[in-house]
Amino acid sequence: MFDNLSDKLEATFKKLAGQATINEVNIGIAMRDIKRALLSADVNYKVAKKFVEEVREKALGQDVVKSVSPAQMIVKIVSDELTEIMGGENKPLDLNTKKLPAIVMVAGLQGSGKTTFCAKLAKRLKKNGKHPLLVAADVYRPAAVDQLKTLGEQIDVPVFALSEQDALKTAHQGVDSARKNGNDVVIVDTAGRLQVDEDMMVEAEALKDQLKPEELLFVVDAMIGQEAVNTAKVFNDRLDFDGVVLTKLDGDARGGSALSIKQVVDKPIKFMSVGEKVDDLDVFYPDRMAQRILGMGDIVSFVEKAQETLDLEKTRKMQSRLLKNEFDLDDFFDQLQQLKKMGSIQGLVEMVPGLNKMIPKQDLDGLDFKPIEAIISSMTKQERATPEIINGSRRQRIANGSGTRVQDVNMLLKQFKEMKKMMGSVTKMTNSGRKILPQNLPLEKLLKR
């Protein structure tokens, strides 16, 4: 996400790098380039115009300290302004209510990823100690109820549904069911609707009046660009929602909707979805997103995601085996599974400062762990523990069993051998320097070393 904007901003900052001072001329050229970059990223024109005016005013009014270059000062100002236009600070869900259950109503366009978001939110709330109930009030799309039930089974969250096409009745009885069964949060999935469909918009207003939700969230597909902002404005005028959820951000290289929507509707972005899995949901932090746009990464979110998803006991055992040079293909397979749990690889790469420059996006687009997993799974336990014994006939058998080519098996074994050799070198250096990582070292400190 934001690939085009990030590249263009970086080019602008490079032009300023050789300047000794900030003046009307060089800041004027920089602001022209930044405005063009924002518009090409599909940022709302009024938002882009206001943004460059704010940056220009603050840049010309700044005294650049000796230890900071003009380019660095502009980066800081742009970062602050990006944070501001996206909301300034994170606005968490407010589920405080004297009378349980707390109700979250989810609305949005058809095809925006609304039903999937409901399941993602339910899983996140469950992980945080809540007992959610999903209510299937999208009664018009034939597969919507079945989709929600399937997702509910995946995350082990109950789903309430009726056989009749009555969204108001379904929502009402769903909330009653939650009260009887001790569910403290109800997530109501409503029908996807078009802003021009007056009957459906009236129904959405009636649902809001009936449910009186603690949170009414508007889900919008980031890939539709400026239309996402226009749609949000129409929905907000009718429903006065509490927050926005941006989906499919990983598929949007421009990201203009994220930069425009808060300024246009004056409602915070609360979540962003960067993949199709039920774990691919992130809380939206404007300051962290600004850092990503400027290529600074987001190591705080990376650490948080790792702590949420990684099996730390397995990680400690793997560290121990590394130090003893016992790391084998079983360990490698386990590490792949843990990496996959952390979500979109593209999203992870963007969180690590500089890594997105080292790994081209086209390489990530084709990245597929399935052939590697199939090859390792087709090996015997002895072969995974001691890959050196894998001769020509074994390689052919493994290739046949995994549906791959012998060349693929050879490549994996070669890369694993090189990786293990590199790990061994690092281990020797660590041992000789008496810098063995303690088993109880917090993950955040470990990543900072």
C-alpha positions as CSV (number, residue, x, y, z in Angstrom):
1,M,0.0,0.0,0.0
2,F,1.1,3.6,-0.6
3,D,3.9,2.4,-2.9
4,N,3.5,5.1,-5.5
5,L,3.2,7.9,-2.9
6,S,6.1,6.7,-0.8
7,D,8.4,6.6,-3.9
8,K,7.4,10.1,-5.0
9,L,7.8,11.6,-1.5
10,E,11.2,10.0,-1.2
11,A,12.3,11.6,-4.6
12,T,11.1,15.0,-3.3
13,F,13.1,14.7,-0.1
14,K,16.2,13.7,-2.1
15,K,16.0,16.9,-4.0
16,L,16.0,18.9,-0.7
17,A,18.9,16.8,0.7
18,G,21.6,19.0,-0.9
19,Q,20.0,22.3,0.2
20,A,21.7,24.4,2.9
21,T,18.5,26.3,3.9
22,I,14.8,26.2,3.5
23,N,13.6,29.2,1.4
24,E,10.6,30.2,-0.7
25,V,12.0,28.7,-3.9
26,N,13.0,25.2,-2.8
27,I,10.0,24.8,-0.5
28,G,7.8,26.0,-3.4
29,I,9.2,23.3,-5.7
30,A,8.9,20.6,-3.0
31,M,5.3,21.5,-2.2
32,R,4.5,21.4,-5.9
33,D,5.9,17.9,-6.2
34,I,4.2,16.7,-3.0
35,K,0.8,18.1,-4.2
36,R,1.2,16.2,-7.4
37,A,2.2,13.0,-5.5
38,L,-0.9,13.3,-3.3
39,L,-3.2,13.8,-6.3
40,S,-1.7,10.9,-8.2
41,A,-2.3,8.8,-5.0
42,D,-6.0,9.7,-5.4
43,V,-6.1,12.0,-2.4
44,N,-9.1,14.4,-2.4
45,Y,-8.1,17.7,-4.1
46,K,-9.2,19.9,-1.2
47,V,-7.3,17.7,1.3
48,A,-4.2,17.8,-0.8
49,K,-4.4,21.6,-1.2
50,K,-4.9,22.1,2.6
51,F,-2.0,19.7,3.3
52,V,0.6,21.4,1.2
53,E,-0.5,24.8,2.6
54,E,0.0,23.6,6.2
55,V,3.4,22.1,5.4
56,R,4.6,25.2,3.5
57,E,3.5,27.5,6.4
58,K,5.2,25.4,9.0
59,A,8.4,24.8,7.0
60,L,8.9,28.5,6.3
61,G,8.3,29.3,9.9
62,Q,10.8,26.8,11.3
63,D,14.3,27.6,12.4
64,V,16.4,24.6,11.3
65,V,18.7,23.6,14.1
66,K,22.3,22.9,13.2
67,S,22.1,19.1,13.8
68,V,19.1,18.7,11.4
69,S,19.2,19.2,7.7
70,P,16.4,21.1,5.8
71,A,15.3,17.7,4.2
72,Q,15.1,16.1,7.6
73,M,13.0,19.0,8.9
74,I,10.6,18.7,6.0
75,V,10.3,15.0,6.6
76,K,9.4,15.6,10.2
77,I,6.8,18.3,9.2
78,V,5.3,16.1,6.5
79,S,5.1,13.1,9.0
80,D,3.3,15.3,11.5
81,E,0.8,16.6,8.9
82,L,0.2,13.1,7.5
83,T,-0.6,11.9,11.0
84,E,-2.9,14.9,11.6
85,I,-5.0,14.4,8.4
86,M,-5.5,10.7,9.2
87,G,-6.9,11.5,12.6
88,G,-4.0,12.5,14.9
89,E,-4.3,9.5,17.3
90,N,-5.9,6.1,17.4
91,K,-9.6,6.1,18.4
92,P,-10.4,2.7,19.9
93,L,-13.8,1.0,20.0
94,D,-16.0,2.3,22.8
95,L,-17.9,-0.7,24.1
96,N,-18.7,0.8,27.5
97,T,-22.3,0.4,28.3
98,K,-24.2,-0.2,31.6
99,K,-26.6,-2.6,29.9
100,L,-25.0,-5.6,28.2
101,P,-24.5,-6.6,25.5
102,A,-22.6,-3.8,23.8
103,I,-23.7,-3.6,20.1
104,V,-21.6,-3.0,17.1
105,M,-23.5,-2.4,13.9
106,V,-21.6,-2.9,10.6
107,A,-22.7,-1.2,7.4
108,G,-21.1,-0.8,4.0
109,L,-21.3,-1.2,0.2
110,Q,-21.8,-4.5,-1.5
111,G,-18.6,-6.3,-1.9
112,S,-16.6,-4.2,0.5
113,G,-15.6,-7.2,2.7
114,K,-18.1,-6.3,5.4
115,T,-19.1,-9.9,6.4
116,T,-15.5,-11.0,6.6
117,F,-14.7,-7.9,8.7
118,C,-17.4,-8.9,11.2
119,A,-15.7,-12.3,11.7
120,K,-12.3,-10.6,12.0
121,L,-13.6,-8.2,14.6
122,A,-15.2,-11.1,16.5
123,K,-12.0,-13.0,16.7
124,R,-10.1,-9.9,17.9
125,L,-12.6,-9.3,20.6
126,K,-12.6,-12.9,21.7
127,K,-8.8,-12.8,21.9
128,N,-9.2,-9.8,24.2
129,G,-11.5,-11.7,26.6
130,K,-14.9,-10.8,25.2
131,H,-17.7,-13.3,24.4
132,P,-19.1,-12.1,21.0
133,L,-22.2,-13.1,19.1
134,L,-22.4,-12.6,15.3
135,V,-25.9,-11.7,14.0
136,A,-26.6,-12.4,10.4
137,A,-28.9,-9.5,9.5
138,D,-27.7,-9.4,5.8
139,V,-30.8,-11.3,4.8
140,Y,-30.9,-10.4,1.1
141,R,-27.6,-11.8,-0.3
142,P,-28.2,-15.6,-0.6
143,A,-24.7,-16.6,0.5
144,A,-24.3,-14.0,3.3
145,V,-25.8,-16.0,6.1
146,D,-23.9,-19.2,5.1
147,Q,-20.7,-17.2,4.8
148,L,-21.0,-15.8,8.3
149,K,-21.9,-19.2,9.7
150,T,-18.8,-20.7,8.1
151,L,-16.6,-17.9,9.4
152,G,-18.2,-18.3,12.8
153,E,-17.2,-22.0,12.9
154,Q,-13.6,-21.2,11.9
155,I,-13.2,-18.8,14.9
156,D,-15.5,-20.7,17.3
157,V,-17.9,-17.8,17.7
158,P,-21.7,-18.4,17.7
159,V,-23.9,-17.0,14.8
160,F,-27.5,-16.1,15.2
161,A,-29.7,-16.2,12.1
162,L,-33.3,-16.6,11.1
163,S,-34.7,-18.2,7.9
164,E,-36.9,-15.3,7.0
165,Q,-35.9,-12.1,5.2
166,D,-36.5,-9.6,8.0
167,A,-33.4,-7.7,9.1
168,L,-35.0,-5.8,11.9
169,K,-36.5,-9.0,13.5
170,T,-33.2,-10.9,13.1
171,A,-31.3,-8.1,14.8
172,H,-33.9,-7.8,17.6
173,Q,-34.0,-11.5,18.4
174,G,-30.2,-11.7,18.0
175,V,-29.7,-9.2,20.8
176,D,-32.2,-11.0,23.0
177,S,-30.3,-14.3,22.4
178,A,-27.1,-12.6,23.4
179,R,-28.7,-11.4,26.7
180,K,-30.0,-14.9,27.5
181,N,-26.7,-16.6,26.7
182,G,-24.3,-14.2,28.3
183,N,-22.7,-12.7,25.2
184,D,-21.3,-9.3,26.1
185,V,-20.8,-8.0,22.5
186,V,-23.1,-8.4,19.5
187,I,-21.8,-7.7,16.0
188,V,-24.6,-7.2,13.6
189,D,-23.7,-7.8,9.9
190,T,-26.2,-5.7,7.8
191,A,-26.9,-6.0,4.1
192,G,-24.5,-4.4,1.6
193,R,-26.3,-1.5,0.1
194,L,-25.8,1.2,-2.6
195,Q,-26.1,4.8,-1.5
196,V,-28.7,5.3,-4.3
197,D,-30.9,2.5,-2.9
198,E,-33.4,4.5,-0.8
199,D,-35.3,1.5,0.6
200,M,-32.1,-0.1,1.8
201,M,-30.8,3.2,3.3
202,V,-34.1,3.6,5.2
203,E,-33.7,0.1,6.6
204,A,-30.2,0.9,7.8
205,E,-31.6,4.0,9.6
206,A,-34.3,1.8,11.1
207,L,-31.7,-0.7,12.3
208,K,-29.7,2.0,13.9
209,D,-32.8,3.5,15.7
210,Q,-33.7,0.0,16.9
211,L,-30.3,-1.2,18.0
212,K,-28.9,2.1,19.3
213,P,-25.4,0.6,18.8
214,E,-22.4,1.7,20.9
215,E,-20.4,1.6,17.6
216,L,-21.7,2.0,14.1
217,L,-18.8,1.1,11.7
218,F,-18.7,1.9,8.0
219,V,-16.7,-0.6,6.0
220,V,-15.3,0.6,2.7
221,D,-13.1,-1.0,0.0
222,A,-9.9,1.1,-0.2
223,M,-9.3,-0.1,-3.8
224,I,-12.2,2.0,-5.1
225,G,-10.1,5.1,-4.3
226,Q,-11.8,8.5,-4.3
227,E,-15.2,6.8,-4.7
228,A,-14.6,5.4,-1.2
229,V,-14.5,8.9,0.2
230,N,-17.6,10.0,-1.7
231,T,-19.5,6.9,-0.5
232,A,-18.5,7.5,3.1
233,K,-19.8,11.0,2.9
234,V,-23.2,9.9,1.7
235,F,-23.5,7.1,4.3
236,N,-22.3,9.5,7.1
237,D,-24.9,12.1,6.1
238,R,-27.6,9.4,6.5
239,L,-26.3,7.2,9.4
240,D,-23.8,9.4,11.3
241,F,-21.5,6.5,11.8
242,D,-18.8,6.3,14.5
243,G,-15.8,5.1,12.6
244,V,-14.4,3.7,9.3
245,V,-12.9,0.4,8.4
246,L,-10.7,0.3,5.4
247,T,-10.5,-3.1,3.7
248,K,-8.2,-4.4,0.9
249,L,-5.5,-1.9,1.7
250,D,-2.9,-4.4,0.7
251,G,-4.3,-4.3,-2.9
252,D,-4.2,-0.4,-3.1
253,A,-0.9,1.0,-4.2
254,R,-2.2,4.6,-4.0
255,G,-3.9,4.8,-0.6
256,G,-5.7,8.1,-1.3
257,S,-8.8,7.0,0.6
258,A,-6.9,6.6,3.9
259,L,-5.5,10.1,3.5
260,S,-8.8,11.7,2.6
261,I,-11.6,10.1,4.5
262,K,-11.0,11.5,7.9
263,Q,-10.9,15.1,6.6
264,V,-14.0,14.7,4.5
265,V,-16.3,13.0,6.9
266,D,-14.6,13.9,10.2
267,K,-14.8,10.3,11.5
268,P,-11.8,8.3,12.6
269,I,-10.5,5.3,10.8
270,K,-10.6,2.6,13.5
271,F,-9.4,-0.6,11.6
272,M,-7.7,-1.6,8.4
273,S,-7.8,-5.0,6.8
274,V,-4.7,-6.1,4.9
275,G,-5.6,-9.7,3.8
276,E,-8.3,-12.3,3.5
277,K,-7.5,-14.4,6.6
278,V,-9.5,-13.9,9.8
279,D,-6.3,-12.7,11.5
280,D,-5.6,-10.0,8.9
281,L,-7.1,-7.1,10.8
282,D,-5.1,-4.2,12.3
283,V,-6.0,-1.3,14.5
284,F,-5.4,1.9,12.6
285,Y,-2.8,4.2,14.1
286,P,-2.3,7.5,12.1
287,D,1.2,8.1,13.4
288,R,2.3,4.6,12.5
289,M,0.7,4.8,9.1
290,A,2.5,8.1,8.4
291,Q,5.8,6.4,9.2
292,R,5.0,3.6,6.7
293,I,4.1,6.1,4.0
294,L,7.5,7.8,4.5
295,G,9.4,4.5,4.4
296,M,10.2,4.5,8.1
297,G,8.4,1.2,8.8
298,D,6.3,0.4,11.8
299,I,8.4,-1.7,14.1
300,V,6.0,-1.2,17.1
301,S,3.1,-2.9,15.2
302,F,5.5,-5.6,14.0
303,V,6.5,-6.4,17.6
304,E,2.8,-6.3,18.7
305,K,1.8,-8.7,15.9
306,A,4.6,-11.0,16.7
307,Q,3.8,-11.1,20.4
308,E,0.1,-11.8,19.6
309,T,0.7,-14.6,17.1
310,L,4.0,-16.3,17.7
311,D,4.4,-19.4,19.9
312,L,7.1,-18.0,22.2
313,E,7.8,-21.4,23.7
314,K,8.5,-22.8,20.2
315,T,10.6,-19.8,19.4
316,R,12.7,-20.3,22.5
317,K,13.2,-24.0,21.7
318,M,14.2,-23.0,18.1
319,Q,16.8,-20.6,19.5
320,S,18.2,-23.3,21.7
321,R,18.5,-25.7,18.7
322,L,20.1,-22.9,16.7
323,L,22.8,-22.4,19.4
324,K,23.5,-26.1,19.3
325,N,23.5,-26.2,15.5
326,E,20.6,-28.7,15.6
327,F,18.2,-26.7,13.4
328,D,16.6,-29.0,10.8
329,L,13.9,-29.0,8.2
330,D,11.2,-29.7,10.9
331,D,12.3,-26.5,12.6
332,F,12.2,-24.6,9.3
333,F,8.7,-25.9,8.6
334,D,7.5,-24.8,12.0
335,Q,9.0,-21.3,11.4
336,L,7.1,-21.0,8.1
337,Q,3.8,-21.8,9.9
338,Q,4.5,-19.1,12.5
339,L,5.4,-16.6,9.9
340,K,2.1,-17.3,8.0
341,K,0.2,-16.7,11.3
342,M,1.5,-13.1,11.3
343,G,-0.6,-12.3,8.3
344,S,0.1,-10.7,4.9
345,I,3.8,-10.9,4.0
346,Q,3.5,-7.6,2.1
347,G,2.2,-6.0,5.3
348,L,5.0,-7.5,7.4
349,V,7.7,-6.2,5.0
350,E,6.3,-2.7,5.1
351,M,6.6,-2.7,8.9
352,V,10.3,-3.3,8.9
353,P,12.3,-0.1,8.1
354,G,14.0,-0.3,4.7
355,L,13.0,-3.9,4.0
356,N,10.4,-2.9,1.4
357,K,13.3,-1.4,-0.6
358,M,15.3,-4.6,-0.4
359,I,12.5,-6.9,-1.5
360,P,10.6,-5.7,-4.6
361,K,6.9,-6.0,-4.4
362,Q,6.8,-8.2,-7.5
363,D,8.9,-10.8,-5.7
364,L,6.4,-10.7,-2.8
365,D,3.4,-11.0,-5.1
366,G,4.7,-14.4,-6.3
367,L,5.8,-15.6,-2.9
368,D,4.2,-19.0,-2.2
369,F,5.1,-21.2,0.7
370,K,2.9,-24.1,-0.5
371,P,5.5,-25.8,-2.7
372,I,8.1,-25.6,0.1
373,E,5.6,-27.1,2.6
374,A,4.7,-29.8,0.2
375,I,8.3,-30.8,-0.4
376,I,9.1,-30.9,3.3
377,S,5.9,-32.8,4.1
378,S,6.8,-35.4,1.4
379,M,10.1,-36.3,3.3
380,T,10.5,-38.9,5.9
381,K,11.2,-37.9,9.5
382,Q,14.8,-39.1,9.0
383,E,15.2,-37.0,5.8
384,R,13.9,-33.9,7.6
385,A,16.3,-34.4,10.5
386,T,19.3,-35.2,8.2
387,P,18.8,-33.8,4.7
388,E,22.3,-34.9,3.8
389,I,21.1,-38.5,3.2
390,I,18.7,-37.3,0.4
391,N,20.2,-38.8,-2.7
392,G,19.0,-38.8,-6.3
393,S,16.3,-41.5,-5.9
394,R,15.0,-39.9,-2.7
395,R,14.8,-36.5,-4.5
396,Q,12.8,-38.0,-7.3
397,R,10.4,-39.6,-4.8
398,I,10.0,-36.4,-2.8
399,A,9.3,-34.4,-6.1
400,N,6.7,-37.0,-7.2
401,G,5.0,-36.9,-3.7
402,S,4.9,-33.1,-3.5
403,G,3.8,-32.5,-7.1
404,T,7.0,-30.4,-7.8
405,R,10.1,-30.9,-9.9
406,V,13.4,-32.4,-8.8
407,Q,14.9,-29.0,-9.5
408,D,12.6,-27.5,-6.9
409,V,13.7,-30.1,-4.3
410,N,17.4,-29.4,-5.2
411,M,16.8,-25.6,-4.8
412,L,15.2,-26.0,-1.4
413,L,17.9,-28.3,-0.1
414,K,20.6,-25.9,-1.4
415,Q,19.0,-22.8,0.2
416,F,18.5,-24.6,3.5
417,K,22.1,-25.7,3.5
418,E,23.3,-22.1,2.9
419,M,20.9,-20.8,5.5
420,K,22.0,-23.3,8.1
421,K,25.7,-22.5,7.3
422,M,25.0,-18.8,7.8
423,M,23.1,-19.5,11.1
424,G,26.1,-21.6,12.2
425,S,28.5,-18.7,11.6
426,V,26.3,-16.3,13.6
427,T,26.0,-18.8,16.4
428,K,29.8,-19.1,16.6
429,M,30.2,-15.4,16.7
430,T,27.5,-15.2,19.4
431,N,29.1,-17.9,21.5
432,S,32.7,-16.5,21.2
433,G,31.5,-13.0,22.2
434,R,29.5,-14.4,25.1
435,K,26.3,-12.8,23.8
436,I,24.0,-15.8,23.9
437,L,20.5,-14.5,24.0
438,P,18.8,-15.3,27.3
439,Q,15.7,-17.5,27.1
440,N,13.4,-15.1,28.8
441,L,14.5,-12.0,26.8
442,P,11.3,-10.0,25.8
443,L,10.6,-10.2,22.1
444,E,10.7,-6.4,21.7
445,K,14.3,-6.2,23.1
446,L,15.3,-9.1,21.0
447,L,14.2,-7.4,17.8
448,K,16.0,-4.2,18.7
449,R,19.4,-6.0,19.1
